[in-house]
Amino acid sequence: MRIALIAPIVTPIAQPFLGGSQAMVAQLAQGLQQRGHEVTLFARQGSAVPGIKIEELVVPDSVVPARFSGPSQERLADPGFFAQANIFLDLFLHLRQRQHEFDLVHAHAFDWPAFTLSALLTAIPVIHTIHLPAVTPEINEALHLLHLQGHPLRLITVSQACARTYEPYTPFDHIIYNGLDTDVIHFAPYIEPDAALLFAGRITPEKGVEAALEIAERANVPLLLAGGIYDQAYYEQRIAPRLQEMGERARYLGSLEQHELWQLMGQARGLLFTSTWDEPFGLTMIEAMACGTPVLAFERGAAAEVIKHGETGYLIRPGDTFQAAHQVAELASIQRAACRQHVEHHFSFTSMLEQHEQAYQTALK
């Protein structure tokens, strides 16, 4: 198949990835290409995915990632919003002229214009993968209107939990879990007795960085933090002072490329997945388990679909840092081989690719 893959345009698709959605788009593009499909990736300037043809979109600095730490609210109609709308208008009008070059369009962009303006394409199927829960009212209403109009778009999301948040607005055509190629991820069967805990994710309030620091401090276990600073003010006001206060017991490593992150995960006692919002999937959880590292996660979003409680980690009441700290001592009882096998059986890269191919074939009928 000839596939036009549209990336989120809020950041380039390049290592180190801002988040799991960006990493998943790059891996999907490479996997589909390896299976014989012709993939063209439309992505922000500066994107680089080995072996993939990229058509760069010029995106001004005013187009920045949205924040999800506050209550559900419509995005302000600021210069970035209008710039983004015009970028998608130009892209989909451009693709409409080139529909003969592709069999389908598969979009992963996050924002309202990507959904509404993709309806301009009528000669080939348009599929959207939704990587966010229903936290943006204008997107929710747009999807609801499209559904009422017979839904010219086809929708995929990454977990049952994420799909449930959209039940008042629209159904989904497919649920496809993120997958990992475990052949490229080293399994670490043993760790050092004094191994640290790990937090891996963007530094922003909804990821629960402060809760991770509190859990490590209560458990009296060192904590390493890896991830890009998504919210600079939050880092400077809430995280940097706490790191200084904790001294050697907590260390921020910055944003890491995937191979560096996976190596670090293999050396960790456990991954703290302390999100304070309904995480749609949580790629770092399966990355950690693929390395053999169990996960302590607040039980919200898709965590219960990803972790096997008591076998690959523990599900904790949301926000309960006391219970989480107590459970840190139990991480040693988790069999690291069981974590790896869980990913191989339930989140394989091959299965993810096959399910996407099936979704494409269904759309083309």
VENJOUR-V944449 format. One record per residue. N is the residue number from 1. PSI is psi in degrees with one decimal (none if undefined). BURIAL is + if it has 9 or more other ideal C-beta (glycine too) atoms within 8 Angstrom, else -. Layout:
n->[N;N]
psi->[PSI;PSI]
burial->[BURIAL;BURIAL]
//
This chain:
n->[1;2;3;4;5;6;7;8;9;10;11;12;13;14;15;16;17;18;19;20;21;22;23;24;25;26;27;28;29;30;31;32;33;34;35;36;37;38;39;40;41;42;43;44;45;46;47;48;49;50;51;52;53;54;55;56;57;58;59;60;61;62;63;64;65;66;67;68;69;70;71;72;73;74;75;76;77;78;79;80;81;82;83;84;85;86;87;88;89;90;91;92;93;94;95;96;97;98;99;100;101;102;103;104;105;106;107;108;109;110;111;112;113;114;115;116;117;118;119;120;121;122;123;124;125;126;127;128;129;130;131;132;133;134;135;136;137;138;139;140;141;142;143;144;145;146;147;148;149;150;151;152;153;154;155;156;157;158;159;160;161;162;163;164;165;166;167;168;169;170;171;172;173;174;175;176;177;178;179;180;181;182;183;184;185;186;187;188;189;190;191;192;193;194;195;196;197;198;199;200;201;202;203;204;205;206;207;208;209;210;211;212;213;214;215;216;217;218;219;220;221;222;223;224;225;226;227;228;229;230;231;232;233;234;235;236;237;238;239;240;241;242;243;244;245;246;247;248;249;250;251;252;253;254;255;256;257;258;259;260;261;262;263;264;265;266;267;268;269;270;271;272;273;274;275;276;277;278;279;280;281;282;283;284;285;286;287;288;289;290;291;292;293;294;295;296;297;298;299;300;301;302;303;304;305;306;307;308;309;310;311;312;313;314;315;316;317;318;319;320;321;322;323;324;325;326;327;328;329;330;331;332;333;334;335;336;337;338;339;340;341;342;343;344;345;346;347;348;349;350;351;352;353;354;355;356;357;358;359;360;361;362;363;364;365]
psi->[153.3;110.6;125.5;111.8;121.5;120.4;162.6;135.2;6.1;-20.0;159.3;153.3;90.0;154.4;146.1;133.7;142.8;-39.0;-178.4;-32.4;-42.2;-42.0;-40.7;-40.0;-43.8;-44.5;-37.8;-44.6;-46.3;-41.1;-43.5;-40.2;-41.8;-25.4;10.6;2.0;158.4;111.0;130.2;122.1;121.0;114.7;163.3;148.4;142.4;-3.8;146.9;111.4;114.0;129.9;-0.8;133.4;125.8;130.1;112.4;139.9;128.0;113.4;123.5;162.7;-17.6;-18.2;105.6;160.4;143.0;159.6;142.9;11.4;-21.7;-175.1;161.0;125.1;154.4;147.5;142.2;143.8;70.0;177.9;-35.4;-38.1;-47.3;-37.1;-43.7;-42.5;-41.7;-32.8;-45.7;-35.3;-47.2;-43.3;-48.7;-30.6;-38.8;-45.8;-32.1;-35.2;-19.1;19.9;-25.7;-15.3;-14.9;153.9;-29.3;163.3;131.4;109.1;141.6;10.2;152.3;-22.6;161.8;-46.6;-29.8;-35.9;-49.6;-42.4;-19.8;-16.8;-8.5;-22.9;121.9;-13.5;-18.9;155.5;145.8;125.2;137.2;131.9;124.7;118.8;3.5;147.0;175.9;69.5;-2.3;105.9;-39.2;-32.8;-43.7;-46.2;-37.9;-43.5;-35.9;-43.2;-42.4;-39.1;-42.8;-25.2;16.4;6.7;81.0;-16.3;152.9;140.9;135.3;145.0;175.8;0.2;158.9;-37.1;-42.4;-42.1;-38.3;-31.8;-20.1;3.6;-36.2;-12.5;-45.0;148.4;169.3;149.6;-32.1;144.2;117.7;113.7;149.0;147.6;161.3;140.9;94.9;-12.5;-25.2;3.3;119.6;131.5;127.0;102.2;-20.8;151.6;163.9;148.0;-30.2;25.6;145.5;163.7;162.8;136.1;127.5;112.4;166.9;147.3;96.9;152.8;-41.2;-12.0;-8.6;38.7;-42.6;-37.4;-39.5;-43.3;-40.9;-40.7;-46.8;-40.4;-43.4;-36.6;-8.1;44.2;136.3;153.2;133.6;137.7;130.8;131.2;154.9;151.1;106.5;-32.0;96.5;-43.2;-41.7;-43.9;-46.7;-36.8;-33.3;-33.9;-48.9;-45.6;-36.4;-38.3;-41.2;-39.4;-38.7;-15.2;-128.8;-9.1;-9.0;134.5;131.4;125.3;-6.0;-166.0;129.9;146.6;161.9;-44.8;-33.8;-41.2;-44.3;-37.7;-43.1;-42.1;-39.4;-18.3;-2.2;150.2;-36.3;156.4;131.1;116.6;89.2;34.1;141.1;9.9;174.9;89.5;126.5;-36.7;-75.5;69.9;-35.8;-25.8;-44.5;-27.5;-46.1;-47.5;-33.6;-30.8;-10.9;3.8;123.9;165.1;134.1;117.3;142.0;135.1;82.8;164.8;-137.6;7.6;-40.6;-18.9;-19.6;-40.5;139.6;104.2;128.0;-12.9;-35.4;7.0;-163.1;139.9;128.5;144.1;132.9;127.6;-3.8;84.3;-24.8;-50.5;-41.5;-44.8;-40.3;-36.7;-16.7;-40.0;-24.3;-9.4;-30.9;-20.1;-11.1;130.4;120.0;-32.9;-33.1;-34.4;-47.0;-45.6;-35.6;-43.5;-43.9;-36.5;-32.1;-18.3;46.3;147.0;-40.3;-43.9;-42.1;-43.5;-42.8;-40.2;-35.5;-41.8;-39.9;-41.0;-39.6;-44.8;-40.4;-41.6;-29.4;-14.3;none]
burial->[+;+;+;+;+;+;+;+;+;+;+;+;+;-;-;+;+;+;+;+;+;+;+;+;+;+;+;+;+;+;+;+;+;-;-;-;+;-;+;+;+;+;+;+;-;-;+;+;+;-;-;+;-;+;-;+;+;-;+;-;-;-;+;-;-;+;-;+;+;-;-;-;-;-;+;-;-;-;-;+;+;+;+;+;+;-;+;+;+;-;+;+;+;-;+;+;-;-;+;-;-;+;+;+;+;+;+;+;+;+;+;+;+;+;+;-;+;+;+;-;+;-;-;+;+;+;+;+;+;+;+;+;+;+;-;+;-;+;+;+;+;+;+;+;-;+;+;-;-;-;+;-;+;+;+;+;+;+;+;-;+;+;+;-;+;+;-;-;+;+;-;+;-;+;+;+;+;+;+;+;+;+;-;-;+;-;+;+;-;-;+;-;-;-;-;+;+;+;+;+;+;+;+;+;+;+;+;+;+;+;+;+;+;+;+;+;+;+;+;-;+;+;+;+;+;+;+;+;+;+;+;-;-;+;+;-;-;+;+;+;-;+;+;-;-;+;-;-;-;+;+;-;-;-;-;+;-;+;-;-;+;+;+;+;+;+;+;+;+;+;+;+;+;+;+;+;+;+;+;+;+;+;+;+;+;+;+;+;+;+;+;+;+;+;+;+;+;+;+;+;+;+;+;+;-;+;+;-;-;-;+;+;+;+;+;+;-;-;-;+;+;-;+;+;+;+;+;+;-;+;+;-;-;+;-;+;+;+;+;+;-;+;+;+;-;-;+;+;+;-;+;+;+;-;+;+;+;-;+;+;-;+;+;+;-]
//
